[in-house]
Amino acid sequence: MPEALNAAFANRAVAPHSIFAADLDTTLRDAAEALRQGRNAEALAPLAALDPRQIASAERCQLVGLIHVGAEAWAAAVPWFTQARALRPDFLDAVLRLARVLQRVGRFDEADAAFAEAEKLGHADAAGYYNHGLVLRALGRNDAAIAAFDHALRLQPAYPQALRAGGIILSESGNAGGALKFLDEALRLKPDYYEALLDRGNILNEVKRYEEACAAYRTALVYFPGNPELLNNLGVALINLGDLPGAVEAFDQALAARPESAEAWFNRGTALLKTAGPEAALQSIDRALALRPDYQAALVARGVALKELCQFEAAESAFDAAIALDPKSAHARNNKGVLQLLRGNFRDGWENYEYRWGCGLIPHNELKFPIPEWRGNSHPGEKLIVYGGEGLGDALQFCRYLPLLAAAGIDVTFFCRSKMLRLFRGLSPTVRCVDDLGPNERFDSQIALSSLPRAFGSDLATIPGHTPYLAAEPALVAKWAERLASRGNPAAFKIGLCWQGNPDPKVDPARSIPLAHFAALAGVADFRLISLQKHDGVEALAARPELAIETLDADFDAGPDAFIDTAAVMQSLDLIVTCDTSIAHLAGALGRPTFVLLKEIPDWRWLLGRDDTPWYPTVRLFRQTTRGNWDAVMQRVVEAAAAERDDASGQALRSAAMM
């Protein structure tokens, strides 16, 4: 700024004005000198009495504007640059400085007009086009912004800031690959460009390239060691990667550098909820809320932690506090709905559970038909499409409603995953199951599969609990019955096991059971244990050969169709013992005797304080009474399984006696 002031003094011209030029020049000279010495208030004080409309010199108006800019009095500079431009419409520097000051104070429409005016006057400076691009982006005119950044890069190809700005717009438009190319070039030119380093990690995290995101943040930390923002974002990427202890360590480092970071405290609590437990998580979450009482995400996290601590009223109050901050908050309402459903309040729970779509966890209206959502009114002949974008367990649980729709005279089409088609086609001949739609398909209404309980108004007394509603294929049942009989004691009590669900930490790994806990079952002589585990979790068998858990052949559910062999094998089993995963829902839908082992506070569909479930009459629930204690659960499972075996043996003896 001193250079600009010197140039302005050197180039000022004497012109008629209502204030004596000599007095004005003295005032300006004194103000400029005070500014050079860092005495901003003293520099601005004499200028407050001046009126730009009374000064007829464009150069002097420009100088007053520059003094205001130097003192960071941006808004006060605007009328001076405006007057300079009015006095000399071709005064390019005044127009350009007006544009930048208007940009600085957020008057983007006026800034856009001023930048456009400067460009018409012949402005050809890369920085000007770059700043114009920033203004256009702020106005939401991304195509024009890209054009401005391109112009800046043509004038100055090695312009990291313009490359970064273009990359951000590409990212916002969904072109992550293009954005990363722009950022990589910016970083080639300026390897220690903090914002580009941060943006690169953030984009990789957003597109779920978590390992690369972690590497990007670590590269940035080489240039900016101990930077709390980078450490916090590294922690988030590590959570997404499943490295929760590593995430906690990153958050601890971020907080060592910036203890007042509410975001880092909140993120630390999120990671601790799935590692150290809700007590430790709550301490971090409360620290975040102490720093930022209106931190809505932290209020929701507090509710989740309190729910895990069985403090249900306090949890609901936390969700209500979050909703009070934003009544349309999908995250808060969905979590409140889950709590209400867990406690058996289906009437209110279904309504709030609908907000799950807004949490980004499940794709809603993936078919995007311009037709209304089905609300539960039956119109015989109505063509309804039901789409299933949920997890496999949800699809297995809620597909029971499809035959009820068909029975009401509705023409039902169920759009589901390709790998589930073969199993679901056994639901009912009146339910059409597809994984693709023709170009001429037409429907009257649509609904998500998991929204059907709400549309039916289901409560604890009216859940359609009749099973089985799915069936295994007879040929496959015979095939697997023969295989099982040929490889083990046919008189043994056959128990199918599943111990691990989805290992994604966002899905709740606490539902899975370490295989070692099944040793109590393996210790019963006439129990024959057979693994129903596929993919994740199978590797645990190699470390526990003493459990003598049988595995099925390589062709077991190895094709494109999910669960068809599992369903067939279940028909030859005396009992299924499983953690809370899709196997539990499949066994229940088939009407097979099943024990489901649940953590202390389970998923909402298993409710609280009961050992049965209205969803599946052949399923018994075995709950942790102390968080994390599977041994006590397994002891009760062994006793109950032995009772099932004894009952089965007694029935067999009675049947033999009657023959």
C-alpha angles and dihedrals in degrees: 000000000000088000091052091049092049091050091048092052092047094050100040114123128210110246134164114276139155094248118069106261093220093053091045093049091050090051092049093046091052092046092049091050091050089050092051089054092050096251095132099165091051090049093053099041099080092042093060091077093053122099115205090211089065094055118081097186115097090197094054091047087051090051093051089050091051092051090052091049091049089053090047091243090139101165092048090055094060100079091047095054089042090055092046089054092046092052092046113022090186093053095121097181092053092049092049094047090048089053093051094047091049087050090050094053093045099250090136101165091055091042090053091052092048093049090048089050091051090051090052088052089059101267107167103170118130092218091056093054090045092053091045087054090053090052092049090050090052088053091052093247096130098163091055090044091054089051090052092049090048089053090051090051092049089055093043114015092184095063110130095182093055091047091052093048091051090048092054092053091048089051092050090051091054098258099123093160093056091045092054091050090054092047093047090055091047089052092047087059095040112018093183095051098137100197093049092048090051093045092050092056092045094052092048089051092049092053090048096248088136100165091052090046091054090049090050093052091047090051089052090050089059087065095035107030115194093011105161096210093053092045092050092050091046087055092053091050090049090053089053090048090052096247097127097164089051089050092053090050091052092049090049090055091047091052092047087059096039114017092176093063105122090185093057091048090050093048091047089054090050091055094044092052088070098037116028094021138246096300093060091039092053092055092057093042091051090051088055091050092048088058094041114019093184094053098132098188089052091051089054091048089050089055091050092050092048090050089055088052090054090245093133100164091050090047092053090048090054091051090048090052089053091048090050088060091050117006090194095053105137093194094054096042094046091052091047089050092052090052092049092050091047089055093047098255095134097160094065095024096063091053094053092039088065087072089071087093091065094054093073091240098109129027110243125205091003089168091053095204113174091234133106125269115255109251102189102275112131117223111175110235093021111145108229127181117203117195127199115207096150133097122293092256091054091050092050092048100045101037085086088082095061097077089048089058091050091048088057089059096259118143099233127198116181114202106201143154115295093238092057097050098091094051095044094048085074091063098088136325087235093061116080112212118195140164096198137037131215121238093252098051113132129186136181098214143358139209139174114252092236091052092062095088088058092046090050091047091234118187133168091282098045105040106131093242101167113129148228098045094150125055137200120235110262094224091054092045090056092045095053094039089058092048094049092048092050098053106043147020105302090202094057120104103256116216123184114213135205117172107165135052130184107334093210105122090220089062095059112264090197088081090069121085124221107245092234090073090067090069089097090060092044090055094066107097101217096041114105110201119206124185118234090176118126128190110332112052098021090102090066090071093070091061094051107046091148090071089069093212110173120230124209125237125285090257092061104126088332095137131080094275117085124225099355093119092037090055091049094048090050090063089065096046125094093209141003118215113190146156120241101291140108091288088067091055093045092051091047093048089052091051093239123155103263139175114204115197114211136192117239095271105028135190111296096255093068093056122201138293100005135102095210133057130218089218096063121023094193094054125094121197124221111193133195109247090194121038112261096005106128095157093072090046092050093050090058090045091054091051093047092045090052089052090051089051092050091049091050091049091049092050090049091052092048091049091050091049091053094053 
